[in-house]
Amino acid sequence: MKTKITSSPLVCFILLLLFLAFAFPECSVEARKNKAHHAKKPKPQHKHRGKNHKGSHRADRSPSLPPPSQTSLTSFDVLSFGALGDGVADDSLAIVSAWNAACKVEKATIRIPAGYTFLTSSITLQGPCAPGLVLQVDGNLKAPPAEAKSWLKSSTLQWLNFKWTHNFTIQGSGSVDGQGSNWWSKSTPTQDYQIQKRSDSIPDIKPTAIRFYSSNNVTIRDINIVNSPQCHLKFDDGRGVKVTNITISSPEDSPNTDGIHLQRTRDVEIQHSSIASGDDCVSIQTGSANVHIHHINCGPGHGISIGGLGKDRTAACVSDIIVESVSMLKTMYGARIKTWQGGIGYVKNVTFSSMQVSDVKVPVMIDQFYCDKHRCKNQTDAVAISDIKFNEITGTFSSQPIYLACSSSTPCTGVDLINIQLKPTYGFHELQHQRQALCWNSYGKTQAPLVPSSIDYCLGRPDHSSSVRQPSRSSSDIKC
């Protein structure tokens, strides 16, 4: 009996230890489970997000989401600014709004998306903007028709006007349509090429499709510009222009629809493009210098022209122009310089070379008696023309191979005719009276091969030019 009594406390102690050993681990595991459960429980989220969240125009982002990419911050699609792109509603406000937003952002892109047609009234897109701005035109921009009331409420000097835009690019696979047909069909030319007579519902002044004013380092590439009421692409008071791989197109009978028009613009390259219009493929006006035009298909149209210069006794300054590797088909003129009587100033250091002409009325022309009406007043002063080279111009003509008509008071000097080979379109047995080259008060030198042979004795000898009266004012005196 004593043994059982003495051993019972020991047994109780062992049972107590076993109880504690099994009970404590279970409590520890449960605590860990509870801790993990509370850690995984998500925080409550806001029910309303983005534009539906009252008082906010930006979507809420949880801290775990990555920030938006740089592309989304620099891309401005006009559809996001309210444009419809149905070709009926006026999308002008949306385009201007997209411009104003993108203008503040460096290397931004304004997108005119493919598959849409955006009708827009006359607008001005103004800088200066942050550098690297791009207008990506993959859809179609369309002008209102000539009879639209929107023209009566806005300027008709230009349709799309870019002002003070620097380091700017227009590019894309889309088109810019000026809808010019009604402007042309209702008009008859007058003394002022901008002001035309037409129906009362159409404004008196025809707009240029795209105009750049006082803009530097501008690039235009890949787009199509069609059917402008007047000039298709115009640059005024700019510097650093590059035009590459564009197509300009309007009918042969569309009046005053110059392809590219340069006015007081320097450091220009126009290359690898096709231009068809009812006027000059490229027109180079006063104040333009250091212009390089190459690999251009021109026609129909009036060729590549410098001028007209000196109208209304004004001063003209054009220098350092190179036109080369150009193909002309059924144009009225090829390489042309035209000046009005009574003007002052100069055209100098100009080269036309490697030109292929086909059925061109007059492939080579200098005309110091230019007049766009039935009769113009005879005047003594003339814009001085010097150091002009025509080199390697070959193909066919339909009227006259060369026409150089210069002023007796200010003749053309330093004119070179080198490797000129031009044959009549209809063969040598026809148009005999039109086969001869004409050179009047033109001095310079010729170099074989020369076809027709009349080119060889067309120019006066360079030593004779020293005896003619020189301009009363030197080039350095002229302010253009």
Residue pairs with C-beta under 8 A, 6 or more apart in sequence:
45 62
46 53
46 60
48 54
49 59
49 60
50 56
50 58
50 59
50 60
51 57
51 59
53 60
61 67
73 105
74 102
74 105
74 106
74 107
74 108
74 109
75 108
75 109
75 111
76 98
76 101
76 102
76 105
76 108
76 109
76 110
76 111
77 98
77 111
77 113
78 85
78 91
78 94
78 95
78 98
78 110
78 111
78 112
78 113
78 118
79 85
79 94
79 113
79 116
80 98
81 94
81 95
81 97
81 98
81 101
82 91
82 93
82 94
82 97
83 91
83 94
83 95
83 98
83 116
83 118
84 91
85 91
85 113
85 115
85 116
85 117
85 118
85 139
86 116
86 117
87 117
87 118
87 119
87 140
87 142
88 119
89 119
90 119
90 120
90 121
90 144
90 150
91 118
91 119
91 120
92 120
92 121
92 123
95 110
95 112
95 118
95 120
95 123
95 125
96 123
96 125
98 110
99 110
99 125
102 108
102 109
102 110
102 129
102 133
103 127
103 129
103 130
103 133
104 129
104 130
105 130
106 130
106 131
106 132
107 130
107 131
107 132
107 133
107 134
108 130
108 132
108 133
108 134
109 133
109 134
109 135
109 136
110 133
110 134
110 135
110 136
111 136
111 138
112 118
112 135
112 136
112 137
112 138
112 139
112 140
112 141
112 172
112 174
113 138
113 139
114 138
114 139
114 173
114 174
115 139
116 139
116 140
117 139
117 140
117 142
118 139
118 140
118 141
118 142
119 142
119 143
119 144
120 141
120 142
120 143
120 144
120 160
121 144
121 148
121 150
121 151
121 153
121 154
122 150
122 151
122 154
122 155
122 156
122 158
122 159
122 160
122 161
122 207
123 159
123 160
123 161
124 161
124 162
124 163
125 160
125 161
125 162
125 163
125 165
126 162
126 163
126 164
126 165
127 133
127 162
127 163
127 164
127 165
127 166
127 168
127 215
128 164
128 165
128 166
129 165
129 166
129 168
131 166
131 167
132 167
133 165
133 167
133 168
133 169
134 168
134 169
134 170
134 171
135 168
135 169
135 170
135 171
135 172
136 171
136 172
137 170
137 171
137 172
137 173
137 174
137 175
137 176
137 223
138 172
138 173
138 174
139 174
140 174
140 175
140 176
140 177
141 160
141 174
141 175
141 176
141 177
142 177
142 179
143 159
143 177
143 178
143 179
143 207
143 209
143 229
144 150
144 151
144 179
145 179
145 182
146 179
146 180
146 182
146 183
146 186
146 198
146 201
146 202
146 203
146 229
147 182
147 201
147 202
151 202
151 203
151 207
152 203
155 161
155 207
156 203
156 204
156 205
156 206
156 207
157 205
157 207
157 208
157 211
158 207
158 208
158 209
158 210
158 211
158 234
159 178
159 207
159 208
159 209
159 210
159 228
159 229
160 176
160 209
160 210
160 211
161 211
161 213
162 168
162 210
162 211
162 212
162 213
162 215
162 218
163 212
163 213
163 214
163 215
164 213
164 214
164 215
165 212
165 215
165 218
166 215
166 216
166 217
166 218
167 216
167 217
168 215
168 217
168 218
168 219
169 218
169 219
169 220
169 221
170 210
170 219
170 220
170 221
170 223
171 219
171 220
171 221
171 222
171 223
172 222
172 223
173 222
173 223
174 223
174 224
175 223
175 224
175 225
175 226
176 209
176 210
176 223
176 224
176 225
176 226
177 226
177 227
178 207
178 209
178 225
178 226
178 227
178 228
178 229
178 232
179 227
179 229
180 206
180 227
180 228
180 229
180 230
180 250
180 254
180 257
181 227
182 202
183 196
183 198
183 202
183 206
183 229
183 230
184 229
184 251
184 253
184 254
184 255
184 257
184 278
186 196
186 198
186 199
186 202
187 196
187 197
187 198
187 206
187 255
188 196
188 197
188 198
189 196
189 255
189 256
189 372
190 196
190 197
191 372
191 373
193 230
193 255
193 256
193 372
194 205
194 206
194 230
194 256
195 204
195 205
196 204
196 206
196 255
198 204
206 229
206 230
206 256
207 228
207 229
207 230
208 228
208 229
208 230
208 231
208 232
208 233
208 234
208 261
209 225
209 228
209 229
209 230
209 231
209 232
209 233
210 225
210 232
210 233
210 234
211 231
211 234
211 235
211 236
212 218
212 234
212 235
212 236
212 238
212 241
213 236
213 237
213 238
214 236
214 237
214 238
215 235
215 238
216 238
216 239
216 240
217 239
217 240
218 235
218 238
218 240
218 241
218 242
219 241
219 242
219 243
219 244
220 233
220 241
220 242
220 243
220 244
220 246
221 242
221 243
221 244
221 245
221 246
222 244
222 245
222 246
223 246
223 247
224 246
224 247
224 248
224 249
225 232
225 233
225 246
225 247
225 248
225 249
226 248
226 249
226 250
227 249
227 250
227 254
228 250
228 257
229 257
230 256
230 257
230 258
231 256
231 257
231 258
231 259
231 260
231 261
231 283
232 248
232 250
232 257
232 258
232 259
232 260
232 277
233 243
233 246
233 248
233 259
233 260
233 261
234 258
234 260
234 261
234 263
235 241
235 260
235 261
235 262
235 263
235 265
235 268
236 263
236 264
236 265
237 263
237 264
237 265
237 287
238 264
238 265
238 266
239 265
239 266
239 267
240 266
240 267
241 262
241 265
241 267
241 268
241 269
242 268
242 269
243 260
243 268
243 269
243 270
243 271
243 273
244 269
244 271
244 272
244 273
245 271
245 272
245 273
246 273
247 273
247 274
247 275
248 259
248 260
248 273
248 274
248 275
248 276
248 277
248 281
249 274
249 275
249 276
249 277
250 257
250 276
250 277
250 278
251 278
251 300
252 276
252 278
252 300
252 301
253 278
254 277
254 278
255 278
255 279
256 278
256 279
257 277
257 278
257 279
258 277
258 279
258 280
258 281
258 282
258 283
259 275
259 276
259 277
259 279
259 280
259 281
259 282
259 283
259 298
259 301
260 270
260 275
260 281
260 282
260 283
261 280
261 282
261 283
261 285
262 268
262 282
262 283
262 284
262 285
262 288
262 291
263 285
263 286
263 287
263 288
264 285
264 286
264 287
264 288
264 480
265 287
265 288
265 291
266 287
266 288
266 289
266 290
266 291
267 289
267 290
268 288
268 290
268 291
268 292
269 291
269 292
269 293
269 294
270 282
270 291
270 292
270 293
270 294
270 296
271 292
271 293
271 294
271 295
271 296
272 295
272 296
273 295
273 296
273 297
274 296
274 297
275 281
275 282
275 296
275 297
275 298
275 301
276 298
276 299
276 300
276 301
277 300
277 301
278 300
278 301
279 301
279 302
280 301
280 302
280 303
280 304
280 305
281 296
281 298
281 299
281 301
281 302
281 303
281 304
281 331
282 293
282 296
282 298
282 304
282 305
283 305
284 291
284 304
284 305
284 306
284 307
284 318
284 321
285 307
285 309
285 318
286 309
286 314
286 315
286 316
286 317
286 318
286 345
286 480
287 317
287 318
287 480
288 318
288 321
289 317
289 318
289 319
289 320
289 321
290 319
290 320
291 320
291 321
291 322
292 322
293 304
293 321
293 322
293 323
293 324
293 326
294 322
294 323
294 324
294 325
294 326
295 325
295 326
296 304
296 325
296 326
296 327
297 326
297 327
297 329
298 304
298 326
298 327
298 328
298 329
298 331
299 327
299 328
299 329
299 330
299 331
300 329
300 330
300 331
301 331
301 332
302 331
302 332
302 333
302 336
303 328
303 331
303 332
303 333
303 334
303 335
303 336
303 360
304 323
304 326
304 334
304 335
304 336
304 352
305 333
305 336
305 337
305 338
306 318
306 321
306 336
306 337
306 338
306 347
306 350
307 316
307 318
307 336
307 337
307 338
307 339
307 347
307 370
308 338
308 339
308 340
308 370
308 372
309 316
309 318
309 338
309 339
309 340
309 343
309 345
309 347
309 383
310 316
310 339
310 340
310 341
310 342
310 343
310 344
310 345
310 381
310 382
310 383
311 340
311 343
312 340
312 342
313 342
313 343
313 344
313 379
313 381
314 343
314 344
315 343
315 344
315 345
315 478
315 479
315 480
316 339
316 343
316 344
316 345
316 346
316 347
316 383
316 478
316 480
317 345
317 346
317 475
317 478
317 480
318 346
318 347
318 348
318 350
319 346
319 347
319 348
319 349
319 350
320 349
320 350
321 349
321 350
321 351
322 350
322 351
322 353
323 335
323 350
323 351
323 352
323 353
323 355
324 351
324 352
324 353
324 354
324 355
325 354
325 355
326 354
326 355
326 356
327 355
327 356
327 357
327 358
328 334
328 355
328 356
328 357
328 358
328 360
328 363
328 395
329 358
329 359
329 360
330 358
330 359
330 360
331 357
331 360
331 361
332 360
332 361
332 362
333 360
333 361
333 362
333 363
333 365
334 352
334 355
334 357
334 360
334 362
334 363
334 364
334 365
334 393
335 352
335 355
335 363
335 364
335 365
335 390
335 393
336 362
336 365
336 366
336 367
337 347
337 350
337 365
337 366
337 367
337 385
337 388
338 365
338 366
338 367
338 370
339 347
339 367
339 368
339 370
339 382
339 383
339 385
340 370
340 371
340 376
340 383
341 368
341 369
341 371
341 376
341 377
341 378
341 379
341 380
341 381
341 382
341 407
342 377
342 379
342 380
342 381
342 382
343 381
343 382
343 383
344 381
344 383
344 471
344 473
344 478
345 383
345 384
345 475
345 478
345 480
346 383
346 384
346 385
346 386
346 475
346 478
347 383
347 384
347 385
347 386
347 388
348 384
348 385
348 386
348 387
348 388
348 475
349 387
350 387
350 388
350 389
351 388
351 389
351 391
352 364
352 389
352 390
352 391
352 393
353 389
353 390
353 391
353 392
353 393
354 391
354 392
355 363
355 392
355 393
355 394
355 395
356 394
356 395
357 363
357 393
357 394
357 395
357 396
357 397
357 422
358 395
358 396
359 396
359 397
359 398
359 425
360 395
360 396
360 397
360 398
361 397
361 398
361 399
361 400
362 397
362 399
362 400
362 401
362 402
362 403
363 393
363 395
363 397
363 401
363 402
363 422
364 390
364 393
364 401
364 402
364 403
364 404
364 417
364 420
364 422
365 402
365 403
365 404
366 385
366 388
366 403
366 404
366 405
366 406
366 412
366 415
366 442
367 403
367 405
368 382
368 383
368 385
368 405
368 406
368 407
368 410
368 412
369 376
369 405
369 407
380 409
381 409
381 410
381 472
382 406
382 407
382 409
382 410
382 471
383 410
384 410
384 471
384 475
385 406
385 410
385 412
385 413
385 415
386 412
386 413
386 414
387 413
387 414
388 412
388 414
388 415
388 416
388 444
389 415
389 416
389 418
390 415
390 416
390 417
390 418
390 420
391 416
391 418
391 419
392 418
392 419
392 420
393 419
393 420
393 421
393 422
394 419
394 420
394 421
394 422
395 421
395 422
395 423
396 422
396 423
396 424
396 425
397 422
397 423
397 424
397 425
398 424
398 425
398 426
398 431
399 431
399 434
400 434
400 435
400 436
400 437
400 438
401 420
401 422
401 435
401 436
401 437
401 452
401 455
402 417
402 420
402 422
402 437
402 438
402 439
402 455
402 458
403 437
403 438
404 412
404 415
404 437
404 438
404 439
404 440
404 442
404 458
404 459
405 438
405 440
405 441
406 412
406 440
406 441
406 442
407 441
408 441
408 468
409 469
410 469
410 470
410 471
411 441
411 442
411 443
411 460
411 465
411 468
412 441
412 442
412 443
412 444
413 443
413 444
413 462
413 465
414 443
414 444
414 462
415 442
415 443
415 444
415 459
416 444
416 445
416 446
416 447
417 444
417 445
417 446
417 447
417 450
417 455
417 458
417 459
418 446
418 447
419 447
419 448
419 449
419 450
420 449
420 450
420 451
420 455
421 449
421 450
421 451
422 451
422 452
423 451
423 452
424 430
424 431
424 434
424 435
428 435
435 452
435 454
436 452
436 454
437 452
437 454
437 455
437 458
438 458
439 458
439 459
439 460
441 460
441 468
442 458
442 459
442 460
443 459
443 460
443 461
443 462
443 464
443 465
443 468
444 459
444 460
444 462
445 459
445 461
445 462
446 455
446 456
446 458
446 459
448 456
450 456
